[in-house]
Amino acid sequence: MSNDKKKKLQTQRHVSSRMNFLFQASNLMAAGNQTKLAAHYGKLCRNVGTKALMRMAPAVKRSLCRLCFLPLIPGVNTELQVAGAPNKVPPLQDPLNTAKKNGKKRHRRLRKKPNKKLKTEDAINSSESQPETLERIRLFLECSLCRSRQSFPTDNKKDCWLEQPQSVVSLPEENREIG
C-alpha cells in the first residue's frame, strides 16, 4: 500500500470512531432525559461524517430525528402512534387531469404492468378466496423535542412472526417429578 492509502484509512478509522463515540454519547444523554444535549451530540455526529465524506449506516440514520437529530428511543423520548383509520390507497388518476391541475404541459404515459398468470389451480383458487385489500396501517414515531413525525408503513398481507407455526417451540415438561 502506498502512504496516501494508509493515511486515508487511518483518518477514516479515526473519523468513524469519533462518530461512534458521539452517537453513543447522544443515546446515553437521550436515555438520561437530557434531550438538548443528546440532539447536539447527534448533530455533531452527522456533521463529522459529512465533513469527512463518510456515509452513516441506514440504521443509524433511521434512529436519529431528521430535524433535530435527537436519537429516537420509543417510550423514552418518542411516542409510538398508530394512525387513526387505515388509509386506503387511492386509485390511479388520469394523467391528463393531473397535468391540468399541476399546470404542467407535458405528461408521461403510465403503463400498467402485465399480470403474471398463475400456473397451478391451487394458486388460482387461493387467490380467489382471499380478496385483495389495499388498506395500509401507518405507524408514527413522534419526536418529543421538535414534534416531527417519522412514519413506517406496515403491510397487512404479511403475518407477524408470532402468528406463524414455526415460531412456536415446544418446551419439555418441567413438572416431572424426580424420583
Z-matrix of the N, CA and C atoms (Angstrom, degrees):
N
C 1 1.445
C 2 1.522 1 109.61
N 3 1.299 2 113.81 1 145.44
C 4 1.457 3 117.13 2 176.89
C 5 1.524 4 109.59 3 -82.19
N 6 1.303 5 114.96 4 166.85
C 7 1.460 6 120.30 5 -177.80
C 8 1.526 7 111.76 6 -65.39
N 9 1.348 8 117.65 7 -32.83
C 10 1.461 9 121.01 8 -179.56
C 11 1.528 10 110.92 9 -64.92
N 12 1.328 11 116.26 10 -42.28
C 13 1.471 12 119.94 11 179.94
C 14 1.524 13 111.09 12 -67.19
N 15 1.343 14 115.51 13 -38.28
C 16 1.460 15 119.30 14 178.75
C 17 1.521 16 111.06 15 -64.55
N 18 1.337 17 116.19 16 -42.06
C 19 1.462 18 119.94 17 178.83
C 20 1.526 19 111.19 18 -65.03
N 21 1.316 20 115.89 19 -38.96
C 22 1.462 21 120.00 20 -179.88
C 23 1.529 22 110.85 21 -65.69
N 24 1.330 23 117.01 22 -43.11
C 25 1.463 24 120.11 23 177.01
C 26 1.517 25 111.34 24 -64.30
N 27 1.330 26 116.02 25 -38.40
C 28 1.463 27 120.24 26 179.12
C 29 1.526 28 110.76 27 -63.17
N 30 1.329 29 117.13 28 -44.33
C 31 1.462 30 120.03 29 -179.85
C 32 1.525 31 111.15 30 -68.99
N 33 1.332 32 117.76 31 -36.92
C 34 1.469 33 120.11 32 177.88
C 35 1.523 34 110.93 33 -64.15
N 36 1.322 35 117.36 34 -39.59
C 37 1.466 36 120.23 35 177.49
C 38 1.524 37 110.57 36 -64.59
N 39 1.321 38 115.47 37 -41.88
C 40 1.469 39 119.55 38 -179.94
C 41 1.531 40 110.74 39 -64.53
N 42 1.323 41 116.73 40 -43.72
C 43 1.464 42 121.04 41 -179.45
C 44 1.524 43 110.50 42 -66.74
N 45 1.321 44 117.17 43 -42.20
C 46 1.467 45 118.84 44 -179.65
C 47 1.524 46 111.46 45 -67.13
N 48 1.339 47 117.58 46 -35.30
C 49 1.468 48 118.95 47 177.48
C 50 1.518 49 110.90 48 -69.63
N 51 1.331 50 117.40 49 -34.71
C 52 1.466 51 120.24 50 177.09
C 53 1.528 52 110.86 51 -68.45
N 54 1.340 53 116.27 52 -41.40
C 55 1.471 54 119.88 53 177.39
C 56 1.524 55 110.42 54 -62.98
N 57 1.322 56 116.68 55 -40.41
C 58 1.461 57 121.04 56 178.82
C 59 1.531 58 110.44 57 -62.56
N 60 1.335 59 116.39 58 -44.40
C 61 1.467 60 120.43 59 178.83
C 62 1.523 61 111.07 60 -61.19
N 63 1.344 62 117.04 61 -45.90
C 64 1.460 63 120.68 62 -179.14
C 65 1.531 64 111.72 63 -65.08
N 66 1.328 65 116.90 64 -37.44
C 67 1.465 66 120.44 65 178.33
C 68 1.530 67 110.51 66 -66.78
N 69 1.331 68 117.41 67 -42.95
C 70 1.464 69 120.63 68 177.78
C 71 1.525 70 111.14 69 -65.07
N 72 1.330 71 117.16 70 -39.42
C 73 1.462 72 120.37 71 177.86
C 74 1.525 73 110.51 72 -65.50
N 75 1.308 74 116.28 73 -37.75
C 76 1.466 75 120.88 74 178.20
C 77 1.525 76 110.97 75 -64.02
N 78 1.322 77 116.74 76 -43.15
C 79 1.472 78 120.50 77 178.07
C 80 1.528 79 111.13 78 -66.02
N 81 1.311 80 117.37 79 -38.80
C 82 1.464 81 121.28 80 179.82
C 83 1.530 82 110.85 81 -65.44
N 84 1.327 83 116.99 82 -43.03
C 85 1.466 84 120.61 83 179.23
C 86 1.530 85 111.06 84 -68.30
N 87 1.330 86 116.67 85 -35.14
C 88 1.466 87 119.78 86 178.64
C 89 1.523 88 110.70 87 -67.98
N 90 1.331 89 117.20 88 -36.48
C 91 1.465 90 120.51 89 178.28
C 92 1.528 91 110.28 90 -70.30
N 93 1.331 92 117.56 91 -26.05
C 94 1.458 93 121.84 92 179.44
C 95 1.515 94 113.42 93 -92.21
N 96 1.331 95 118.22 94 15.77
C 97 1.468 96 124.91 95 177.44
C 98 1.533 97 113.14 96 61.15
N 99 1.310 98 117.61 97 33.03
C 100 1.458 99 121.90 98 172.35
C 101 1.530 100 107.12 99 -110.93
N 102 1.338 101 115.15 100 77.53
C 103 1.464 102 120.69 101 -168.63
C 104 1.518 103 113.27 102 -68.97
N 105 1.320 104 117.90 103 -39.26
C 106 1.468 105 119.39 104 -177.53
C 107 1.523 106 111.46 105 -66.99
N 108 1.325 107 116.81 106 -39.51
C 109 1.458 108 120.52 107 177.75
C 110 1.533 109 110.47 108 -68.55
N 111 1.324 110 115.76 109 -38.74
C 112 1.468 111 119.76 110 178.10
C 113 1.522 112 110.65 111 -64.19
N 114 1.335 113 117.27 112 -41.51
C 115 1.465 114 120.70 113 178.02
C 116 1.528 115 110.80 114 -65.24
N 117 1.326 116 117.12 115 -36.32
C 118 1.468 117 120.85 116 178.22
C 119 1.527 118 110.71 117 -64.94
N 120 1.331 119 117.02 118 -44.69
C 121 1.463 120 120.12 119 177.56
C 122 1.524 121 111.68 120 -65.00
N 123 1.320 122 117.21 121 -37.28
C 124 1.466 123 120.00 122 176.87
C 125 1.514 124 111.87 123 -64.16
N 126 1.330 125 116.25 124 -39.57
C 127 1.465 126 120.42 125 178.05
C 128 1.527 127 110.57 126 -67.85
N 129 1.338 128 117.10 127 -39.69
C 130 1.465 129 120.01 128 176.79
C 131 1.529 130 110.99 129 -62.35
N 132 1.316 131 116.41 130 -40.77
C 133 1.470 132 121.09 131 178.85
C 134 1.530 133 110.16 132 -59.06
N 135 1.319 134 115.95 133 -45.58
C 136 1.460 135 119.99 134 179.95
C 137 1.526 136 110.92 135 -66.80
N 138 1.331 137 117.66 136 -42.01
C 139 1.462 138 120.84 137 -178.49
C 140 1.525 139 112.15 138 -65.85
N 141 1.319 140 117.27 139 -38.07
C 142 1.468 141 120.58 140 177.96
C 143 1.530 142 109.62 141 -63.18
N 144 1.324 143 116.45 142 -41.26
C 145 1.462 144 119.77 143 179.48
C 146 1.513 145 113.00 144 -67.43
N 147 1.333 146 117.66 145 -40.30
C 148 1.460 147 119.54 146 -179.77
C 149 1.522 148 111.68 147 -71.14
N 150 1.321 149 117.41 148 -34.40
C 151 1.458 150 120.00 149 179.43
C 152 1.528 151 111.00 150 -66.74
N 153 1.340 152 116.63 151 -37.61
C 154 1.460 153 120.68 152 -179.01
C 155 1.528 154 112.46 153 -89.79
N 156 1.341 155 117.44 154 4.09
C 157 1.464 156 123.46 155 -179.07
C 158 1.523 157 112.13 156 58.26
N 159 1.328 158 115.79 157 41.15
C 160 1.461 159 120.94 158 176.19
C 161 1.516 160 108.61 159 -108.02
N 162 1.305 161 116.07 160 143.10
C 163 1.453 162 120.53 161 -179.43
C 164 1.518 163 110.33 162 -93.24
N 165 1.333 164 113.91 163 140.85
C 166 1.459 165 119.40 164 175.68
C 167 1.520 166 108.25 165 -85.56
N 168 1.314 167 116.29 166 150.69
C 169 1.454 168 120.56 167 177.01
C 170 1.527 169 109.32 168 -66.24
N 171 1.343 170 118.53 169 146.27
C 172 1.464 171 120.70 170 -179.11
C 173 1.520 172 113.34 171 -59.81
N 174 1.320 173 117.89 172 -33.12
C 175 1.466 174 120.33 173 179.00
C 176 1.528 175 110.64 174 -67.13
N 177 1.333 176 116.95 175 -35.29
C 178 1.467 177 120.56 176 177.97
C 179 1.517 178 109.66 177 -70.30
N 180 1.331 179 116.98 178 -40.37
C 181 1.454 180 120.68 179 178.36
C 182 1.528 181 111.15 180 -62.23
N 183 1.332 182 116.36 181 -40.87
C 184 1.466 183 120.19 182 -179.44
C 185 1.518 184 111.86 183 -67.52
N 186 1.322 185 117.11 184 -28.25
C 187 1.459 186 119.32 185 -176.41
C 188 1.523 187 112.52 186 -81.76
N 189 1.336 188 117.97 187 -10.49
C 190 1.461 189 121.42 188 177.78
C 191 1.523 190 110.00 189 -102.40
N 192 1.338 191 116.04 190 144.85
C 193 1.467 192 120.97 191 175.12
C 194 1.524 193 108.40 192 -66.68
N 195 1.316 194 117.15 193 142.24
C 196 1.455 195 120.33 194 -176.02
C 197 1.523 196 112.99 195 -75.54
N 198 1.318 197 117.42 196 -23.04
C 199 1.464 198 120.06 197 -177.97
C 200 1.519 199 112.97 198 -96.34
N 201 1.332 200 116.93 199 -50.21
C 202 1.469 201 119.36 200 -173.92
C 203 1.525 202 113.08 201 -107.27
N 204 1.328 203 118.93 202 -5.69
C 205 1.471 204 125.53 203 176.89
C 206 1.525 205 113.23 204 64.15
N 207 1.316 206 116.32 205 28.03
C 208 1.456 207 121.57 206 174.21
C 209 1.529 208 108.09 207 -79.49
N 210 1.328 209 119.96 208 134.59
C 211 1.467 210 119.94 209 176.62
C 212 1.526 211 109.96 210 -65.25
N 213 1.322 212 116.63 211 127.93
C 214 1.455 213 121.86 212 -176.68
C 215 1.519 214 109.39 213 -86.65
N 216 1.315 215 116.52 214 106.86
C 217 1.458 216 122.69 215 178.63
C 218 1.527 217 106.84 216 -116.24
N 219 1.349 218 118.15 217 106.84
C 220 1.467 219 119.67 218 -176.83
C 221 1.528 220 111.42 219 -60.87
N 222 1.322 221 115.28 220 134.60
C 223 1.452 222 121.41 221 179.62
C 224 1.510 223 113.73 222 90.25
N 225 1.321 224 118.02 223 -21.00
C 226 1.463 225 121.02 224 -179.88
C 227 1.525 226 109.84 225 -101.42
N 228 1.327 227 116.09 226 -59.09
C 229 1.458 228 118.65 227 -179.37
C 230 1.529 229 113.07 228 -127.11
N 231 1.304 230 118.21 229 5.84
C 232 1.462 231 121.65 230 175.88
C 233 1.518 232 109.32 231 -134.88
N 234 1.316 233 114.30 232 158.13
C 235 1.454 234 120.45 233 176.87
C 236 1.516 235 108.49 234 -112.81
N 237 1.315 236 116.08 235 132.36
C 238 1.456 237 121.54 236 175.78
C 239 1.514 238 107.08 237 -92.08
N 240 1.330 239 116.95 238 120.53
C 241 1.451 240 121.62 239 -176.68
C 242 1.517 241 109.20 240 -124.77
N 243 1.325 242 114.81 241 149.02
C 244 1.452 243 121.94 242 174.21
C 245 1.519 244 106.64 243 -106.31
N 246 1.330 245 116.39 244 135.21
C 247 1.460 246 120.01 245 179.98
C 248 1.523 247 109.04 246 -61.13
N 249 1.343 248 116.36 247 146.97
C 250 1.467 249 122.40 248 -174.21
C 251 1.515 250 114.05 249 -52.59
N 252 1.287 251 118.70 250 -67.42
C 253 1.458 252 122.55 251 -179.62
C 254 1.520 253 108.34 252 -114.50
N 255 1.331 254 116.91 253 147.63
C 256 1.455 255 118.00 254 178.29
C 257 1.521 256 110.63 255 -64.19
N 258 1.313 257 115.12 256 133.99
C 259 1.459 258 119.99 257 -179.71
C 260 1.514 259 109.73 258 -81.79
N 261 1.314 260 115.90 259 131.93
C 262 1.454 261 119.75 260 174.51
C 263 1.513 262 107.88 261 -89.39
N 264 1.314 263 115.72 262 139.97
C 265 1.447 264 120.50 263 -179.45
C 266 1.522 265 107.57 264 -73.47
N 267 1.340 266 118.28 265 125.95
C 268 1.457 267 119.35 266 -178.15
C 269 1.518 268 111.01 267 -69.90
N 270 1.340 269 117.66 268 148.07
C 271 1.460 270 119.84 269 177.57
C 272 1.521 271 110.34 270 -68.88
N 273 1.314 272 115.40 271 160.36
C 274 1.453 273 120.24 272 -179.64
C 275 1.519 274 109.59 273 -64.73
N 276 1.329 275 116.09 274 137.69
C 277 1.452 276 120.65 275 179.95
C 278 1.511 277 109.71 276 -94.72
N 279 1.309 278 114.33 277 161.30
C 280 1.446 279 120.68 278 177.68
C 281 1.525 280 108.88 279 -68.51
N 282 1.336 281 119.56 280 127.73
C 283 1.457 282 120.36 281 -176.87
C 284 1.522 283 113.05 282 -63.79
N 285 1.324 284 118.30 283 -25.95
C 286 1.461 285 119.82 284 179.25
C 287 1.519 286 111.02 285 -69.16
N 288 1.329 287 117.12 286 -40.05
C 289 1.456 288 120.36 287 -179.89
C 290 1.523 289 111.62 288 -67.57
N 291 1.322 290 117.29 289 -39.10
C 292 1.462 291 119.59 290 179.87
C 293 1.514 292 110.89 291 -68.86
N 294 1.333 293 117.28 292 -33.02
C 295 1.460 294 119.85 293 178.06
C 296 1.518 295 110.31 294 -66.22
N 297 1.315 296 117.53 295 -36.84
C 298 1.463 297 120.40 296 179.53
C 299 1.521 298 110.66 297 -69.80
N 300 1.343 299 117.15 298 -38.53
C 301 1.457 300 120.45 299 -178.83
C 302 1.525 301 111.27 300 -68.43
N 303 1.325 302 116.32 301 -39.04
C 304 1.462 303 120.23 302 -176.71
C 305 1.520 304 112.91 303 -83.51
N 306 1.313 305 117.29 304 -12.38
C 307 1.450 306 120.33 305 -178.89
C 308 1.515 307 113.05 306 81.59
N 309 1.306 308 118.35 307 14.17
C 310 1.451 309 121.08 308 179.22
C 311 1.522 310 109.17 309 -87.91
N 312 1.325 311 114.99 310 143.06
C 313 1.458 312 118.96 311 179.60
C 314 1.517 313 111.98 312 -89.59
N 315 1.305 314 116.47 313 -29.38
C 316 1.459 315 120.27 314 -178.49
C 317 1.517 316 109.57 315 -104.25
N 318 1.303 317 115.81 316 152.06
C 319 1.459 318 120.41 317 176.42
C 320 1.515 319 109.30 318 -145.50
N 321 1.288 320 114.35 319 152.11
C 322 1.456 321 120.72 320 177.75
C 323 1.508 322 109.24 321 -93.40
N 324 1.269 323 115.11 322 149.26
C 325 1.453 324 120.72 323 177.96
C 326 1.519 325 108.49 324 -86.21
N 327 1.315 326 116.31 325 122.74
C 328 1.449 327 120.75 326 179.44
C 329 1.515 328 109.25 327 -88.36
N 330 1.308 329 115.90 328 122.29
C 331 1.465 330 119.92 329 179.56
C 332 1.513 331 109.25 330 -104.57
N 333 1.304 332 114.98 331 143.01
C 334 1.461 333 119.82 332 177.37
C 335 1.513 334 108.96 333 -82.10
N 336 1.328 335 114.14 334 145.80
C 337 1.457 336 118.75 335 175.54
C 338 1.520 337 108.40 336 -75.55
N 339 1.325 338 118.28 337 143.19
C 340 1.468 339 119.25 338 179.64
C 341 1.524 340 110.25 339 -68.32
N 342 1.311 341 115.22 340 141.66
C 343 1.466 342 120.44 341 178.60
C 344 1.517 343 109.44 342 -73.29
N 345 1.311 344 115.19 343 133.79
C 346 1.458 345 119.79 344 177.08
C 347 1.513 346 107.94 345 -82.94
N 348 1.316 347 116.27 346 123.14
C 349 1.460 348 120.18 347 -179.06
C 350 1.528 349 109.34 348 -80.87
N 351 1.302 350 114.50 349 133.68
C 352 1.457 351 120.24 350 179.25
C 353 1.527 352 109.22 351 -79.92
N 354 1.316 353 115.92 352 138.12
C 355 1.460 354 120.02 353 -173.22
C 356 1.520 355 113.64 354 -89.09
N 357 1.312 356 117.05 355 -32.10
C 358 1.457 357 118.68 356 -176.22
C 359 1.515 358 111.04 357 -99.71
N 360 1.328 359 115.90 358 153.26
C 361 1.461 360 120.83 359 179.84
C 362 1.525 361 111.17 360 -70.70
N 363 1.333 362 116.98 361 -32.27
C 364 1.463 363 119.77 362 179.21
C 365 1.524 364 110.81 363 -62.66
N 366 1.307 365 116.22 364 -41.39
C 367 1.460 366 119.27 365 -180.00
C 368 1.527 367 110.67 366 -66.19
N 369 1.334 368 116.84 367 -35.57
C 370 1.464 369 120.52 368 178.75
C 371 1.519 370 109.82 369 -67.76
N 372 1.328 371 117.05 370 -44.00
C 373 1.463 372 120.22 371 -179.47
C 374 1.526 373 111.48 372 -65.80
N 375 1.318 374 117.47 373 -39.15
C 376 1.459 375 119.39 374 -179.12
C 377 1.525 376 111.17 375 -69.86
N 378 1.338 377 116.97 376 -34.03
C 379 1.461 378 118.40 377 179.07
C 380 1.521 379 111.32 378 -73.43
N 381 1.327 380 118.03 379 -28.68
C 382 1.461 381 120.49 380 178.08
C 383 1.520 382 111.13 381 -73.08
N 384 1.332 383 117.58 382 -33.66
C 385 1.457 384 120.38 383 -177.33
C 386 1.529 385 112.13 384 -75.91
N 387 1.337 386 117.70 385 -25.47
C 388 1.452 387 120.45 386 -179.01
C 389 1.528 388 109.05 387 -103.24
N 390 1.323 389 117.88 388 108.97
C 391 1.463 390 118.72 389 178.39
C 392 1.522 391 110.52 390 -70.83
N 393 1.319 392 115.23 391 143.86
C 394 1.451 393 119.64 392 -179.17
C 395 1.516 394 109.49 393 -81.17
N 396 1.309 395 115.41 394 126.82
C 397 1.453 396 120.12 395 175.71
C 398 1.516 397 108.18 396 -112.97
N 399 1.283 398 115.65 397 139.75
C 400 1.449 399 120.47 398 -179.02
C 401 1.520 400 110.80 399 -108.30
N 402 1.328 401 117.18 400 30.35
C 403 1.451 402 120.84 401 179.45
C 404 1.521 403 109.70 402 -88.83
N 405 1.299 404 114.61 403 137.85
C 406 1.461 405 119.79 404 178.19
C 407 1.516 406 108.37 405 -129.71
N 408 1.315 407 115.23 406 132.76
C 409 1.454 408 121.23 407 176.56
C 410 1.521 409 107.44 408 -98.54
N 411 1.304 410 116.52 409 136.02
C 412 1.460 411 120.63 410 -178.64
C 413 1.521 412 110.69 411 -110.58
N 414 1.316 413 115.01 412 139.28
C 415 1.458 414 122.44 413 173.44
C 416 1.525 415 108.29 414 -106.53
N 417 1.314 416 116.41 415 141.27
C 418 1.451 417 121.53 416 -179.83
C 419 1.519 418 110.13 417 -124.82
N 420 1.321 419 115.77 418 140.17
C 421 1.457 420 122.43 419 167.06
C 422 1.518 421 106.15 420 -108.06
N 423 1.334 422 116.86 421 119.88
C 424 1.460 423 120.48 422 -179.33
C 425 1.515 424 109.04 423 -105.80
N 426 1.334 425 116.14 424 123.65
C 427 1.455 426 122.84 425 -179.53
C 428 1.528 427 109.35 426 -69.99
N 429 1.325 428 116.93 427 138.04
C 430 1.465 429 120.30 428 -178.87
C 431 1.529 430 112.14 429 -79.44
N 432 1.321 431 117.69 430 -20.88
C 433 1.459 432 120.71 431 -176.27
C 434 1.528 433 112.01 432 -85.79
N 435 1.336 434 117.00 433 -51.61
C 436 1.466 435 119.68 434 -175.41
C 437 1.526 436 113.26 435 -109.65
N 438 1.330 437 117.94 436 -2.95
C 439 1.466 438 124.50 437 179.16
C 440 1.527 439 113.18 438 62.40
N 441 1.321 440 118.23 439 23.70
C 442 1.460 441 119.98 440 174.62
C 443 1.523 442 108.37 441 -80.93
N 444 1.317 443 115.74 442 153.57
C 445 1.462 444 121.02 443 -177.55
C 446 1.521 445 109.73 444 -115.79
N 447 1.305 446 114.88 445 136.11
C 448 1.449 447 121.30 446 175.08
C 449 1.524 448 106.47 447 -113.39
N 450 1.321 449 117.24 448 122.64
C 451 1.463 450 120.00 449 -173.96
C 452 1.515 451 110.81 450 -100.87
N 453 1.319 452 114.66 451 148.34
C 454 1.448 453 122.60 452 177.94
C 455 1.525 454 107.69 453 -130.35
N 456 1.332 455 118.89 454 111.02
C 457 1.463 456 119.39 455 179.09
C 458 1.521 457 110.59 456 -72.27
N 459 1.315 458 115.63 457 145.21
C 460 1.459 459 120.62 458 176.75
C 461 1.507 460 108.62 459 -117.56
N 462 1.301 461 116.50 460 153.72
C 463 1.454 462 122.12 461 -179.07
C 464 1.513 463 108.22 462 -110.89
N 465 1.339 464 117.14 463 120.41
C 466 1.452 465 119.76 464 -177.77
C 467 1.520 466 112.22 465 -82.10
N 468 1.327 467 118.17 466 -6.83
C 469 1.467 468 120.33 467 178.94
C 470 1.527 469 111.62 468 -81.13
N 471 1.317 470 116.93 469 -22.46
C 472 1.454 471 120.39 470 -178.95
C 473 1.517 472 109.89 471 -92.19
N 474 1.309 473 115.75 472 142.23
C 475 1.455 474 120.78 473 179.83
C 476 1.516 475 110.60 474 -87.06
N 477 1.278 476 114.45 475 152.27
C 478 1.460 477 120.79 476 173.66
C 479 1.529 478 108.26 477 -71.03
N 480 1.311 479 117.48 478 152.45
C 481 1.458 480 120.84 479 -178.07
C 482 1.522 481 111.42 480 -60.69
N 483 1.326 482 117.54 481 -36.44
C 484 1.459 483 120.11 482 -178.66
C 485 1.520 484 112.50 483 -69.71
N 486 1.340 485 118.01 484 -19.19
C 487 1.453 486 121.35 485 179.17
C 488 1.518 487 112.24 486 -85.46
N 489 1.304 488 118.71 487 -7.58
C 490 1.454 489 121.77 488 -179.02
C 491 1.520 490 110.18 489 -90.93
N 492 1.336 491 116.98 490 147.49
C 493 1.461 492 119.24 491 -177.75
C 494 1.528 493 113.85 492 -68.24
N 495 1.336 494 118.92 493 -21.63
C 496 1.464 495 120.26 494 -179.65
C 497 1.522 496 111.79 495 -70.91
N 498 1.333 497 117.19 496 -19.44
C 499 1.466 498 119.45 497 -176.11
C 500 1.520 499 112.45 498 -78.92
N 501 1.319 500 117.89 499 -18.64
C 502 1.459 501 121.01 500 -177.61
C 503 1.525 502 108.94 501 -83.21
N 504 1.297 503 115.34 502 126.03
C 505 1.455 504 121.44 503 179.20
C 506 1.521 505 107.25 504 -114.86
N 507 1.320 506 115.41 505 129.59
C 508 1.465 507 117.45 506 179.34
C 509 1.524 508 108.99 507 -82.73
N 510 1.297 509 115.38 508 128.83
C 511 1.446 510 120.84 509 -179.45
C 512 1.526 511 109.60 510 -95.94
N 513 1.304 512 117.95 511 146.11
C 514 1.481 513 119.70 512 176.23
C 515 1.518 514 109.19 513 -68.37
N 516 1.286 515 114.34 514 151.06
C 517 1.469 516 118.84 515 -179.79
C 518 1.504 517 110.71 516 -65.24
N 519 1.317 518 115.15 517 126.14
C 520 1.476 519 119.81 518 -179.34
C 521 1.523 520 111.92 519 -94.77
N 522 1.313 521 117.11 520 -9.61
C 523 1.461 522 121.25 521 -175.57
C 524 1.519 523 112.85 522 -90.84
N 525 1.304 524 118.53 523 13.52
C 526 1.466 525 120.47 524 179.68
C 527 1.523 526 109.36 525 -69.23
N 528 1.282 527 114.42 526 139.39
C 529 1.457 528 119.26 527 177.91
C 530 1.522 529 109.31 528 -84.05
N 531 1.279 530 114.87 529 132.32
C 532 1.470 531 119.54 530 179.12
C 533 1.530 532 106.43 531 -88.06
N 534 1.314 533 115.51 532 119.71
C 535 1.463 534 116.10 533 -173.91
C 536 1.415 535 115.20 534 -132.54
